[in-house]
Amino acid sequence: MIEQNLEKKLAVTRKLEKEISQLSNVREVLSRSGQVATSVGSILDSFEHRLARLETTILPLYQQTGNLQRRQLNTEKTLQELDHVISFYNVAGQVEGVVKERPSSVGVPQYLQAMDRLAETCRYFEQNKPQSVEIENVTSLFEVGTDALSKEFRDELKKYQKAVPPMVTLELLEEEEINEETLSGVELVPPGVREDLRAIAAWLDKHNNTDRLTVYAKLRSDALSQSLKALRDYQRSSSIERGQTTGSLNSPGPPRSRLAKMDSTSKSRTQKISNRANRMLKKAITGHVSSRRPGAIVGGVGEEGLEDTEVELYLNQVSALHCLAFAEYLLAQQLVPDDRVTRTFEMILKDPMDQLVTEGEGLAAQARRSVSRGDYQAVLSVLAMLRHVTNVQPEYDRLLTNCQTSIRSKFAAIINMLQDTCVKALEGFVDSVKSDGERALPKDGTVHQLTSNALIFTEQLLDYAPTLAPILQRDTTLINALSNLPRNIDQFLQAKALLGAYVKRVLVNLGLALVSRSETYSDTTLRAIFRLNNYNYILKTLLSSELLNLVALVEPQCDKMYNDQIMEQKRLYSQSWSRVLHYLVNHEDVPLSVIQAGKLRDKDRQLIKEKFAGFNKEMEEMSRVQRSYSIPDRELRESLKRDNMEYILPKYQAFYDKYFKVAFTKNTEKYIKYSPADVSNMVDKFFDVAA
């Protein structure tokens, strides 16, 4: 026991000695750390004192240096300003030699640089020394230079105030389309001169000298008129050489070929609807002009009759004015500031447009005099004029888009004048509706372009019923169509009835054309959709316009006939569901008693599978195909969808309810793919290619 205590005491003693040794080491380390901290503190204090002394010494020096630098900068700026001011006093002497020369002799860029220096000098003296002698000198020299630039601008323009050669203009008339590229061969002003003129114009405009725009417009307007006159004189002389001063559009030789070429090329540039109507009018003319004899005079009309040579000249004038005016517009864009181009172009175009209107009035007056004397063939010549003018109207509209109404209305006035004398062309329009087979059937069964064009064309005739009446009365079949009307009917109502009989003839031939063309559809459903769309469009157009009231005067049952046709096409369309209904309504079916007993045979299960699989396949195919069909009329489209749902959904609902809970397969999702709501959604996406 004593030994154990001694051992423990000895162990404690050794441990105590060890701890004392470690404590001594720690105290030694702490002592050294304290000495290091004291040294570092002394160093930092010394560094802080030195920084303070440095700041006290350097900061005043830095501030003095900054002040000196600012003084130096101000001195330099002052010297620069003095040099700048002094330079203004020397400008007049430095540029006087250049300014008093002709701009083209020293070079327009160099001349404008000198004028810019003068302009800047004038502004300086006006702002700083308005009463000084120097301002009188520079202002006088500036006015001399401005006058020289204005004169240079005018003289250079006059130098190129030449008529475009007639052959160049005729070549333009052969172009399919008039644009910057096709007009690149018409050099009204050489490129180098254009650059100088543009620079002069910009400088003059910048310094509020706008008189040169009036000068520019007058010179270019005269040049445009000269070009048109040169073309007219050239063609007249050519006609005289050919011995065709009183020739006919039907006569052989260049005039006829050029007119046909010009008419066909201009037609290629018209809008779709106008293009279609004018092609139909062309066929009308072709059918009648072929019977004309060269130089024939009807009804005793003498030299006052309308000559076809004059018609050809006028057609060329209409096209030539557009081509050359376009070239003038492009030139004005290069030589006139952007915000002045339209106004300047209006001034250029005013006199030539007035001349064109005057010539059109003269020709229309000749045609009216011819018609009043019984020369109805003269209308065919005017019809050629109207057709051509109508064809180029969209191009004029684009060219004159930003011009004032007074300018834009001039071309429309020409059309309005000629329309009153060319209605004879209607006689050929009916046949053209039936025989026109150029345009392919729409792949989606939508309204045919011919249908919309025909309705648009006939609608355009509504305002002209009194004018058309004397011409339509020449057609005995139209007169016979009025036999059911009272004999004492007033002339205005008779004119409307005659137009109604004409519209009826158009609609009959249109219907025949639609039926004939729709037969080319291999898909009978698409054929029904096509006819449905067209009949519906015709009926709605008739109802929404005065056309139905006119047709009703000679055909009271018109709207009923179209409604009957619409119902018939709906019935034919509904037959498209036959392949779907085959799986819903079939004599082969699983008896209800077997289903209720739950004792399905293998063939019963197979039959149900085939019904669902067949329905799914046919419904998906029908949905895919009928989404590609188009029914543009919203009311008709929704009506057809509603009919579809009422036709198919009850049958499918009954079928679905009958077999939905029947255990005919372990893979239910494979066969029962669509609920009645799903089918309804599919039907709702018919006629929507984006669905």
C-alpha positions as CSV (number, residue, x, y, z in Angstrom):
1,M,0.0,0.0,0.0
2,I,2.8,2.4,1.0
3,E,4.7,1.6,-2.2
4,Q,1.6,2.4,-4.3
5,N,1.3,5.8,-2.7
6,L,5.0,6.5,-3.2
7,E,4.6,5.6,-6.9
8,K,1.6,7.9,-7.3
9,K,3.5,10.7,-5.5
10,L,6.5,10.2,-7.7
11,A,4.3,10.3,-10.9
12,V,2.6,13.5,-9.7
13,T,6.0,15.1,-9.0
14,R,7.3,14.2,-12.4
15,K,4.1,15.7,-14.0
16,L,4.4,18.8,-12.0
17,E,8.0,19.3,-13.0
18,K,7.0,18.9,-16.7
19,E,4.3,21.5,-16.4
20,I,6.6,23.9,-14.6
21,S,9.1,23.5,-17.5
22,Q,6.4,24.2,-20.1
23,L,5.2,27.2,-18.2
24,S,8.7,28.6,-18.2
25,N,8.9,28.2,-22.0
26,V,5.6,30.0,-22.5
27,R,6.7,32.9,-20.4
28,E,9.9,33.1,-22.4
29,V,7.9,33.2,-25.7
30,L,5.6,35.9,-24.4
31,S,8.5,38.0,-23.4
32,R,10.0,37.8,-26.9
33,S,6.6,38.6,-28.5
34,G,6.2,41.7,-26.3
35,Q,9.6,42.9,-27.4
36,V,8.7,42.4,-31.1
37,A,5.4,44.3,-30.7
38,T,7.1,47.2,-29.0
39,S,9.6,47.4,-31.9
40,V,6.9,47.3,-34.6
41,G,4.9,50.0,-32.8
42,S,7.9,52.3,-32.7
43,I,8.5,51.7,-36.5
44,L,4.8,52.5,-37.3
45,D,4.9,55.7,-35.2
46,S,8.0,56.8,-37.0
47,F,6.5,56.1,-40.4
48,E,3.4,58.0,-39.6
49,H,5.4,61.1,-38.6
50,R,7.4,60.9,-41.8
51,L,4.2,60.7,-43.9
52,A,2.8,63.8,-42.2
53,R,5.9,65.8,-42.8
54,L,5.9,64.6,-46.5
55,E,2.3,65.7,-47.0
56,T,3.0,69.1,-45.5
57,T,5.9,69.6,-47.8
58,I,4.5,68.2,-51.2
59,L,0.8,69.4,-51.2
60,P,1.6,73.1,-51.7
61,L,4.0,72.2,-54.5
62,Y,1.3,70.0,-56.2
63,Q,-1.3,72.9,-56.0
64,Q,1.2,75.3,-57.4
65,T,1.9,73.0,-60.3
66,G,-1.8,72.6,-61.1
67,N,-2.3,76.3,-61.1
68,L,0.6,76.8,-63.5
69,Q,-0.8,74.1,-65.8
70,R,-4.2,75.7,-65.9
71,R,-2.6,79.1,-66.7
72,Q,-0.6,77.5,-69.4
73,L,-3.8,75.9,-70.9
74,N,-5.7,79.1,-70.7
75,T,-2.9,80.9,-72.4
76,E,-2.8,78.4,-75.2
77,K,-6.6,78.6,-75.7
78,T,-6.4,82.3,-75.7
79,L,-3.7,82.2,-78.4
80,Q,-5.8,79.8,-80.4
81,E,-8.9,82.0,-80.2
82,L,-6.8,85.0,-81.2
83,D,-5.5,83.0,-84.2
84,H,-9.1,82.0,-85.0
85,V,-10.4,85.5,-84.8
86,I,-7.4,86.9,-86.8
87,S,-8.1,84.3,-89.5
88,F,-11.6,85.8,-90.1
89,Y,-10.0,89.1,-91.1
90,N,-7.9,87.3,-93.7
91,V,-10.6,85.1,-95.2
92,A,-11.9,87.6,-97.8
93,G,-8.5,88.1,-99.2
94,Q,-7.7,84.5,-99.2
95,V,-10.8,83.2,-101.0
96,E,-11.6,86.3,-103.2
97,G,-9.7,84.9,-106.2
98,V,-11.6,81.5,-106.0
99,V,-15.0,83.0,-105.4
100,K,-14.8,85.4,-108.4
101,E,-14.0,82.5,-110.7
102,R,-16.7,80.2,-112.1
103,P,-17.3,77.2,-109.8
104,S,-16.7,74.6,-112.5
105,S,-13.4,76.2,-113.5
106,V,-11.8,75.9,-110.0
107,G,-13.8,72.7,-109.1
108,V,-17.1,72.7,-107.2
109,P,-15.7,71.1,-104.0
110,Q,-12.9,73.7,-103.7
111,Y,-15.4,76.5,-104.5
112,L,-17.8,75.3,-101.8
113,Q,-15.0,75.1,-99.3
114,A,-14.2,78.7,-100.0
115,M,-17.9,79.6,-99.6
116,D,-18.1,77.7,-96.3
117,R,-15.3,79.8,-95.0
118,L,-17.1,83.0,-96.1
119,A,-20.3,81.8,-94.5
120,E,-18.5,81.1,-91.2
121,T,-16.8,84.5,-91.4
122,C,-20.2,86.3,-92.0
123,R,-21.7,84.6,-89.0
124,Y,-18.7,85.6,-86.8
125,F,-18.9,89.3,-87.7
126,E,-22.7,89.3,-87.5
127,Q,-22.5,87.9,-84.0
128,N,-19.5,89.9,-82.7
129,K,-18.9,93.0,-84.9
130,P,-22.1,93.7,-86.8
131,Q,-21.1,97.3,-87.5
132,S,-17.6,96.6,-88.8
133,V,-16.3,97.3,-92.2
134,E,-15.1,93.8,-92.6
135,I,-18.7,92.4,-92.5
136,E,-19.6,94.5,-95.6
137,N,-16.6,93.0,-97.5
138,V,-17.3,89.4,-96.7
139,T,-21.1,89.7,-97.1
140,S,-20.6,91.3,-100.5
141,L,-18.2,88.5,-101.6
142,F,-20.6,85.9,-100.1
143,E,-23.4,87.2,-102.2
144,V,-21.2,87.1,-105.3
145,G,-20.4,83.5,-104.6
146,T,-24.0,82.5,-103.9
147,D,-25.1,84.1,-107.2
148,A,-22.3,82.3,-109.0
149,L,-23.4,78.9,-107.5
150,S,-27.1,79.6,-108.5
151,K,-26.0,80.5,-112.0
152,E,-23.8,77.4,-112.2
153,F,-26.7,75.3,-111.0
154,R,-29.0,76.8,-113.6
155,D,-26.5,76.8,-116.5
156,E,-25.5,73.1,-115.9
157,L,-29.2,72.1,-115.9
158,K,-29.9,74.0,-119.1
159,K,-26.9,72.3,-120.7
160,Y,-28.7,69.0,-120.2
161,Q,-32.2,70.2,-120.8
162,K,-32.6,67.9,-123.7
163,A,-35.4,65.6,-124.8
164,V,-34.8,61.9,-124.2
165,P,-34.4,60.3,-127.7
166,P,-37.7,58.6,-128.9
167,M,-36.0,55.3,-129.5
168,V,-34.7,55.2,-125.9
169,T,-38.2,55.9,-124.7
170,L,-39.7,53.2,-126.9
171,E,-37.1,50.7,-125.6
172,L,-38.3,51.6,-122.1
173,L,-41.9,50.8,-123.1
174,E,-40.7,47.3,-124.0
175,E,-39.5,46.6,-120.5
176,E,-41.4,44.2,-118.3
177,E,-40.9,46.4,-115.3
178,I,-39.8,49.9,-114.7
179,N,-37.3,50.3,-111.9
180,E,-34.0,51.9,-111.1
181,E,-32.1,49.2,-113.0
182,T,-34.2,49.5,-116.2
183,L,-33.9,53.3,-116.0
184,S,-30.2,53.2,-115.7
185,G,-29.8,53.7,-119.4
186,V,-31.7,57.0,-119.3
187,E,-29.0,59.5,-118.5
188,L,-30.8,62.8,-117.9
189,V,-27.6,64.3,-116.3
190,P,-24.1,62.7,-116.4
191,P,-22.9,61.2,-113.1
192,G,-20.1,63.7,-112.6
193,V,-22.3,66.7,-113.2
194,R,-25.0,65.1,-110.9
195,E,-22.4,65.1,-108.0
196,D,-21.6,68.7,-108.5
197,L,-25.2,69.7,-108.8
198,R,-26.2,67.8,-105.7
199,A,-23.4,69.5,-103.8
200,I,-24.4,72.9,-105.0
201,A,-28.1,72.2,-104.2
202,A,-27.3,71.0,-100.7
203,W,-25.1,74.1,-100.1
204,L,-27.8,76.5,-101.4
205,D,-30.5,74.7,-99.4
206,K,-28.3,74.9,-96.2
207,H,-28.0,78.6,-96.7
208,N,-31.8,79.2,-97.3
209,N,-31.5,79.8,-101.0
210,T,-34.6,77.8,-102.3
211,D,-35.2,79.7,-105.5
212,R,-33.1,77.2,-107.4
213,L,-35.8,74.5,-106.6
214,T,-38.3,76.5,-108.7
215,V,-35.7,76.9,-111.4
216,Y,-34.9,73.2,-111.3
217,A,-38.6,72.1,-111.5
218,K,-39.3,74.4,-114.4
219,L,-36.3,73.3,-116.4
220,R,-36.9,69.6,-115.8
221,S,-40.6,69.9,-116.4
222,D,-39.8,71.5,-119.8
223,A,-37.4,68.7,-120.5
224,L,-40.0,66.1,-119.7
225,S,-42.6,67.8,-122.0
226,Q,-40.0,68.0,-124.7
227,S,-39.3,64.2,-124.4
228,L,-43.0,63.4,-124.7
229,K,-43.4,65.7,-127.7
230,A,-40.3,64.2,-129.4
231,L,-41.9,60.7,-128.9
232,R,-45.2,61.9,-130.3
233,D,-43.6,63.6,-133.3
234,Y,-41.5,60.6,-134.0
235,Q,-44.4,58.2,-134.0
236,R,-46.6,60.5,-136.1
237,S,-43.8,60.8,-138.7
238,S,-43.4,57.0,-138.7
239,S,-47.1,56.6,-139.2
240,I,-47.1,59.0,-142.2
241,E,-44.2,57.1,-143.7
242,R,-46.2,53.8,-143.4
243,G,-49.2,55.5,-145.0
244,Q,-51.3,54.8,-141.9
245,T,-52.5,58.2,-140.8
246,T,-56.0,56.9,-140.4
247,G,-55.0,53.3,-139.7
248,S,-56.7,50.8,-137.4
249,L,-55.6,48.8,-134.4
250,N,-56.5,45.8,-136.6
251,S,-54.2,46.9,-139.4
252,P,-51.1,44.9,-140.0
253,G,-47.7,46.4,-139.3
254,P,-45.7,47.9,-136.4
255,P,-48.4,50.0,-134.7
256,R,-50.5,46.9,-134.0
257,S,-47.6,44.8,-132.8
258,R,-46.2,47.6,-130.6
259,L,-49.6,48.3,-129.1
260,A,-50.2,44.6,-128.4
261,K,-46.7,44.3,-126.9
262,M,-47.1,47.4,-124.8
263,D,-50.5,46.3,-123.5
264,S,-49.3,42.8,-122.6
265,T,-46.2,44.1,-120.8
266,S,-48.1,46.7,-118.9
267,K,-50.6,44.1,-117.8
268,S,-47.8,42.1,-116.2
269,R,-47.3,44.9,-113.8
270,T,-50.9,45.5,-112.6
271,Q,-52.4,44.2,-109.3
272,K,-54.0,40.8,-109.3
273,I,-57.6,41.8,-109.3
274,S,-57.1,44.6,-111.9
275,N,-55.0,42.3,-113.9
276,R,-57.7,39.6,-114.1
277,A,-60.4,42.1,-115.0
278,N,-58.2,43.7,-117.7
279,R,-57.3,40.3,-119.2
280,M,-61.0,39.7,-119.6
281,L,-61.5,43.0,-121.2
282,K,-58.6,42.3,-123.6
283,K,-60.5,39.2,-124.7
284,A,-63.6,41.3,-125.2
285,I,-61.6,43.7,-127.5
286,T,-59.9,40.9,-129.3
287,G,-63.3,39.4,-130.2
288,H,-64.5,42.6,-131.7
289,V,-61.5,44.4,-133.1
290,S,-60.8,41.4,-135.5
291,S,-64.0,42.4,-137.4
292,R,-62.9,45.9,-138.0
293,R,-61.7,46.9,-141.5
294,P,-58.8,49.3,-141.9
295,G,-60.1,52.8,-142.2
296,A,-63.7,51.8,-141.8
297,I,-66.1,54.6,-141.0
298,V,-69.6,53.8,-139.6
299,G,-72.6,56.0,-139.4
300,G,-71.2,58.7,-141.7
301,V,-68.5,59.8,-139.2
302,G,-66.0,61.9,-141.1
303,E,-62.7,63.2,-140.1
304,E,-63.9,63.8,-136.6
305,G,-63.8,60.0,-135.9
306,L,-61.3,58.6,-133.5
307,E,-58.2,57.4,-135.3
308,D,-56.5,54.4,-134.0
309,T,-53.1,56.0,-134.6
310,E,-54.0,58.7,-132.1
311,V,-55.0,55.9,-129.6
312,E,-51.6,54.3,-130.1
313,L,-49.8,57.6,-129.6
314,Y,-51.8,58.2,-126.4
315,L,-51.1,54.8,-125.0
316,N,-47.4,55.4,-125.5
317,Q,-47.7,58.9,-123.9
318,V,-49.3,57.4,-120.8
319,S,-46.5,54.8,-120.4
320,A,-43.8,57.2,-121.5
321,L,-44.9,59.8,-118.9
322,H,-44.7,57.2,-116.2
323,C,-41.2,56.0,-117.2
324,L,-39.8,59.4,-117.7
325,A,-41.4,60.8,-114.6
326,F,-39.9,57.9,-112.6
327,A,-36.5,58.9,-114.1
328,E,-37.1,62.5,-113.1
329,Y,-38.1,61.4,-109.6
330,L,-34.8,59.4,-109.2
331,L,-32.9,62.4,-110.5
332,A,-34.6,64.7,-108.0
333,Q,-33.7,62.3,-105.2
334,Q,-30.1,62.8,-106.1
335,L,-30.2,66.6,-106.7
336,V,-32.8,67.9,-104.3
337,P,-32.8,67.8,-100.4
338,D,-34.9,64.9,-99.1
339,D,-37.6,67.1,-97.5
340,R,-38.1,69.0,-100.8
341,V,-38.2,66.0,-103.3
342,T,-41.9,65.5,-103.3
343,R,-42.8,69.2,-103.7
344,T,-40.3,69.6,-106.5
345,F,-41.5,66.5,-108.2
346,E,-45.1,67.8,-108.1
347,M,-43.9,71.0,-109.9
348,I,-42.1,68.9,-112.5
349,L,-45.1,66.7,-113.2
350,K,-47.9,69.4,-113.2
351,D,-47.7,70.6,-116.8
352,P,-47.1,67.2,-118.4
353,M,-49.9,65.7,-116.4
354,D,-52.2,68.5,-117.4
355,Q,-51.3,67.9,-121.0
356,L,-52.1,64.2,-120.6
357,V,-55.5,64.9,-119.1
358,T,-56.2,67.4,-122.0
359,E,-55.3,64.8,-124.6
360,G,-57.4,62.2,-122.9
361,E,-60.4,64.6,-122.8
362,G,-60.0,65.3,-126.5
363,L,-59.9,61.6,-127.4
364,A,-62.9,60.8,-125.2
365,A,-64.8,63.7,-126.7
366,Q,-64.0,62.3,-130.2
367,A,-65.2,58.9,-129.1
368,R,-68.4,60.2,-127.7
369,R,-69.1,62.1,-130.9
370,S,-68.5,58.9,-132.9
371,V,-70.8,56.9,-130.6
372,S,-73.5,59.6,-130.9
373,R,-73.4,59.2,-134.7
374,G,-73.6,55.4,-134.5
375,D,-69.9,54.5,-134.6
376,Y,-69.9,52.1,-131.7
377,Q,-66.6,50.6,-132.9
378,A,-64.9,53.7,-131.7
379,V,-65.6,52.5,-128.1
380,L,-63.2,49.6,-128.8
381,S,-60.4,52.0,-129.4
382,V,-61.1,53.9,-126.3
383,L,-61.4,50.5,-124.4
384,A,-57.8,49.8,-125.4
385,M,-56.9,53.2,-123.9
386,L,-58.8,52.5,-120.7
387,R,-57.3,49.0,-120.4
388,H,-53.8,50.4,-120.8
389,V,-54.4,53.3,-118.4
390,T,-56.0,51.0,-115.8
391,N,-53.0,48.7,-116.1
392,V,-50.5,51.4,-115.4
393,Q,-52.6,53.1,-112.7
394,P,-51.0,51.1,-109.8
395,E,-47.6,52.2,-111.0
396,Y,-48.7,55.8,-111.1
397,D,-50.2,55.4,-107.6
398,R,-46.9,54.2,-106.3
399,L,-45.0,56.9,-108.0
400,L,-47.4,59.6,-106.7
401,T,-47.9,58.2,-103.2
402,N,-46.6,61.2,-101.3
403,C,-47.9,63.8,-103.8
404,Q,-50.9,66.1,-103.2
405,T,-54.3,64.9,-104.0
406,S,-54.6,67.5,-106.8
407,I,-51.7,65.6,-108.6
408,R,-52.9,62.1,-107.8
409,S,-56.4,62.8,-108.9
410,K,-55.4,63.8,-112.4
411,F,-54.6,60.2,-113.5
412,A,-57.9,59.0,-111.9
413,A,-59.7,61.7,-113.9
414,I,-58.4,60.2,-117.1
415,I,-59.9,56.8,-116.2
416,N,-63.2,58.3,-115.2
417,M,-63.4,60.1,-118.6
418,L,-62.7,57.0,-120.6
419,Q,-65.0,54.7,-118.6
420,D,-68.1,56.4,-119.9
421,T,-67.3,55.6,-123.5
422,C,-65.9,52.0,-123.3
423,V,-68.7,49.9,-121.8
424,K,-69.1,48.1,-125.1
425,A,-66.3,45.7,-123.9
426,L,-68.9,44.1,-121.5
427,E,-70.2,42.1,-124.4
428,G,-67.1,40.0,-124.3
429,F,-66.7,39.8,-120.6
430,V,-69.4,37.1,-120.2
431,D,-67.7,34.7,-122.5
432,S,-64.3,35.3,-120.9
433,V,-65.6,34.4,-117.5
434,K,-66.7,31.0,-118.9
435,S,-63.7,30.3,-121.1
436,D,-60.8,31.6,-118.9
437,G,-58.8,28.6,-117.8
438,E,-55.5,30.1,-117.0
439,R,-55.7,30.2,-113.3
440,A,-55.3,26.8,-111.5
441,L,-57.8,25.6,-109.0
442,P,-57.0,26.4,-105.3
443,K,-55.5,23.4,-103.6
444,D,-57.5,24.2,-100.4
445,G,-60.9,24.6,-102.1
446,T,-61.2,28.3,-101.2
447,V,-63.0,30.9,-103.3
448,H,-61.6,30.9,-106.8
449,Q,-59.9,34.1,-107.9
450,L,-62.2,34.1,-111.0
451,T,-65.2,34.3,-108.7
452,S,-64.0,37.2,-106.6
453,N,-62.8,39.0,-109.8
454,A,-66.1,38.5,-111.6
455,L,-68.1,39.8,-108.6
456,I,-65.7,42.8,-108.1
457,F,-65.9,43.6,-111.8
458,T,-69.7,43.5,-111.9
459,E,-70.0,45.5,-108.7
460,Q,-67.9,48.2,-110.4
461,L,-70.6,48.6,-113.0
462,L,-73.3,49.6,-110.5
463,D,-72.6,53.3,-110.8
464,Y,-72.8,53.2,-114.6
465,A,-76.3,51.6,-115.1
466,P,-77.7,54.6,-117.0
467,T,-74.6,54.8,-119.2
468,L,-74.6,51.1,-119.9
469,A,-78.3,51.0,-120.8
470,P,-78.1,52.2,-124.4
471,I,-75.3,49.6,-125.1
472,L,-77.0,46.7,-123.3
473,Q,-80.2,47.4,-125.2
474,R,-78.4,46.3,-128.4
475,D,-78.4,42.7,-127.1
476,T,-81.9,41.3,-127.8
477,T,-81.5,38.5,-125.3
478,L,-81.1,41.1,-122.5
479,I,-84.2,43.0,-123.8
480,N,-86.1,39.7,-123.8
481,A,-85.1,39.2,-120.2
482,L,-87.2,42.3,-119.3
483,S,-90.4,40.9,-120.8
484,N,-91.9,40.2,-117.3
485,L,-91.5,43.9,-116.3
486,P,-94.3,46.4,-116.7
487,R,-94.3,48.1,-120.1
488,N,-94.6,51.6,-118.6
489,I,-91.5,51.1,-116.4
490,D,-89.4,54.2,-116.0
491,Q,-86.0,54.4,-117.8
492,F,-83.9,54.4,-114.7
493,L,-85.5,51.2,-113.4
494,Q,-85.2,49.7,-116.9
495,A,-81.5,50.6,-117.0
496,K,-81.0,48.8,-113.6
497,A,-83.0,45.8,-115.0
498,L,-80.8,45.6,-118.1
499,L,-77.7,45.6,-115.9
500,G,-79.4,43.0,-113.7
501,A,-79.9,40.8,-116.8
502,Y,-76.3,41.3,-117.7
503,V,-75.1,40.4,-114.2
504,K,-77.4,37.3,-114.3
505,R,-75.6,36.2,-117.5
506,V,-72.2,36.7,-115.8
507,L,-73.4,34.6,-112.9
508,V,-74.7,31.8,-115.1
509,N,-71.5,31.5,-117.0
510,L,-69.5,31.8,-113.8
511,G,-71.6,28.9,-112.3
512,L,-70.9,26.8,-115.4
513,A,-67.2,27.6,-115.2
514,L,-67.1,26.7,-111.5
515,V,-68.9,23.4,-112.0
516,S,-66.7,22.5,-115.0
517,R,-63.4,23.3,-113.3
518,S,-64.3,21.7,-110.0
519,E,-64.7,18.4,-111.9
520,T,-60.9,18.3,-112.1
521,Y,-60.8,17.7,-108.3
522,S,-60.1,14.1,-107.6
523,D,-61.3,14.5,-104.0
524,T,-65.2,14.7,-104.1
525,T,-65.2,16.3,-100.7
526,L,-62.8,19.1,-101.8
527,R,-65.0,19.5,-104.8
528,A,-68.0,20.1,-102.6
529,I,-66.0,22.5,-100.4
530,F,-64.9,24.4,-103.4
531,R,-68.4,24.8,-104.8
532,L,-69.8,25.6,-101.3
533,N,-67.2,28.3,-100.8
534,N,-67.9,29.9,-104.2
535,Y,-71.7,29.7,-104.0
536,N,-71.6,31.2,-100.5
537,Y,-69.2,33.9,-101.6
538,I,-71.4,34.8,-104.6
539,L,-74.6,34.9,-102.4
540,K,-73.0,37.0,-99.7
541,T,-71.6,39.4,-102.2
542,L,-75.0,39.7,-103.9
543,L,-76.7,40.3,-100.5
544,S,-74.1,42.8,-99.3
545,S,-74.3,44.9,-102.5
546,E,-77.0,46.3,-104.8
547,L,-76.3,43.4,-107.3
548,L,-79.0,41.1,-105.8
549,N,-81.7,43.8,-106.2
550,L,-80.7,44.3,-109.8
551,V,-80.7,40.6,-110.6
552,A,-84.0,40.1,-108.7
553,L,-85.7,42.4,-111.3
554,V,-85.2,39.6,-113.9
555,E,-84.7,36.6,-111.6
556,P,-86.7,36.9,-108.3
557,Q,-85.5,33.5,-107.2
558,C,-81.8,34.2,-107.5
559,D,-81.1,34.1,-103.7
560,K,-83.2,30.9,-103.3
561,M,-81.3,29.1,-106.1
562,Y,-78.0,29.9,-104.4
563,N,-79.3,28.8,-101.0
564,D,-80.4,25.5,-102.6
565,Q,-77.0,25.0,-104.1
566,I,-75.4,25.7,-100.8
567,M,-77.6,23.1,-99.0
568,E,-76.8,20.6,-101.8
569,Q,-73.1,21.1,-101.4
570,K,-73.4,20.7,-97.6
571,R,-75.2,17.4,-98.2
572,L,-72.5,16.2,-100.6
573,Y,-69.9,17.3,-98.1
574,S,-71.5,15.3,-95.3
575,Q,-70.9,12.2,-97.3
576,S,-67.3,12.5,-96.3
577,W,-68.3,11.1,-92.9
578,S,-69.4,7.8,-94.5
579,R,-66.0,6.0,-93.8
580,V,-66.1,7.1,-90.2
581,L,-69.8,6.2,-89.7
582,H,-69.0,2.8,-91.1
583,Y,-67.5,1.8,-87.8
584,L,-70.1,3.5,-85.6
585,V,-73.3,2.4,-87.4
586,N,-72.9,-1.1,-88.8
587,H,-75.1,-4.1,-89.0
588,E,-72.4,-6.2,-87.5
589,D,-72.5,-5.4,-83.8
590,V,-72.1,-7.1,-80.4
591,P,-75.6,-7.7,-78.9
592,L,-76.4,-5.6,-75.8
593,S,-77.4,-8.7,-74.0
594,V,-74.0,-10.2,-74.5
595,I,-72.3,-7.1,-73.2
596,Q,-74.5,-6.9,-70.2
597,A,-73.9,-10.6,-69.4
598,G,-70.2,-10.0,-69.7
599,K,-69.7,-13.1,-71.8
600,L,-67.8,-11.7,-74.8
601,R,-66.5,-14.2,-77.3
602,D,-63.1,-13.8,-79.0
603,K,-64.8,-12.6,-82.2
604,D,-66.8,-10.1,-80.2
605,R,-63.7,-8.6,-78.7
606,Q,-62.0,-8.6,-82.1
607,L,-65.0,-6.8,-83.6
608,I,-64.9,-4.1,-81.0
609,K,-61.2,-3.7,-81.5
610,E,-61.7,-3.3,-85.2
611,K,-64.4,-0.7,-84.7
612,F,-62.3,1.5,-82.4
613,A,-59.2,1.0,-84.5
614,G,-61.0,1.8,-87.7
615,F,-62.7,4.8,-86.2
616,N,-59.4,6.2,-84.9
617,K,-57.7,5.7,-88.2
618,E,-60.4,7.3,-90.3
619,M,-61.0,10.1,-87.8
620,E,-57.3,11.0,-87.8
621,E,-57.1,10.9,-91.5
622,M,-60.2,13.0,-91.9
623,S,-58.9,15.5,-89.4
624,R,-55.6,15.7,-91.2
625,V,-57.2,16.2,-94.6
626,Q,-59.9,18.6,-93.6
627,R,-57.5,20.9,-91.7
628,S,-56.0,21.6,-95.2
629,Y,-59.4,22.7,-96.6
630,S,-60.1,26.4,-96.4
631,I,-63.4,28.1,-95.7
632,P,-62.6,31.8,-95.5
633,D,-66.1,32.9,-94.5
634,R,-66.3,32.6,-90.7
635,E,-70.0,32.2,-90.5
636,L,-70.0,29.4,-93.1
637,R,-67.0,27.7,-91.4
638,E,-68.6,27.7,-88.0
639,S,-71.9,26.5,-89.4
640,L,-70.2,23.6,-91.1
641,K,-68.3,22.7,-87.9
642,R,-71.6,22.8,-86.0
643,D,-73.3,20.6,-88.6
644,N,-70.4,18.1,-88.3
645,M,-70.6,17.9,-84.5
646,E,-74.4,17.5,-84.6
647,Y,-73.9,14.8,-87.2
648,I,-71.1,12.7,-85.7
649,L,-71.0,13.4,-82.0
650,P,-74.3,11.8,-81.0
651,K,-73.4,8.7,-82.9
652,Y,-70.0,8.5,-81.4
653,Q,-71.3,9.2,-77.9
654,A,-73.7,6.3,-78.2
655,F,-70.9,4.1,-79.5
656,Y,-68.5,5.3,-76.8
657,D,-71.0,4.8,-74.0
658,K,-71.8,1.3,-75.2
659,Y,-68.2,0.0,-75.2
660,F,-66.3,2.3,-72.9
661,K,-66.7,0.0,-69.8
662,V,-66.5,-3.3,-71.7
663,A,-63.4,-5.4,-71.0
664,F,-62.6,-6.2,-74.6
665,T,-58.9,-5.6,-74.3
666,K,-56.1,-5.3,-71.8
667,N,-54.7,-2.4,-73.8
668,T,-57.6,0.1,-73.5
669,E,-55.5,3.2,-74.4
670,K,-54.6,1.7,-77.7
671,Y,-58.2,1.4,-78.9
672,I,-60.2,4.0,-76.9
673,K,-58.0,6.9,-77.9
674,Y,-60.6,9.7,-78.1
675,S,-63.4,10.7,-75.9
676,P,-66.4,12.5,-77.3
677,A,-64.8,15.7,-76.1
678,D,-61.6,14.9,-78.0
679,V,-63.6,14.2,-81.2
680,S,-65.4,17.6,-80.7
681,N,-62.0,19.3,-80.4
682,M,-60.8,17.6,-83.6
683,V,-63.8,18.7,-85.5
684,D,-63.4,22.2,-84.2
685,K,-59.9,22.3,-85.8
686,F,-61.2,21.4,-89.3
687,F,-60.5,24.0,-92.0
688,D,-57.5,25.4,-90.0
689,V,-54.2,24.4,-91.4
690,A,-52.4,26.0,-88.4
691,A,-54.2,23.7,-85.9
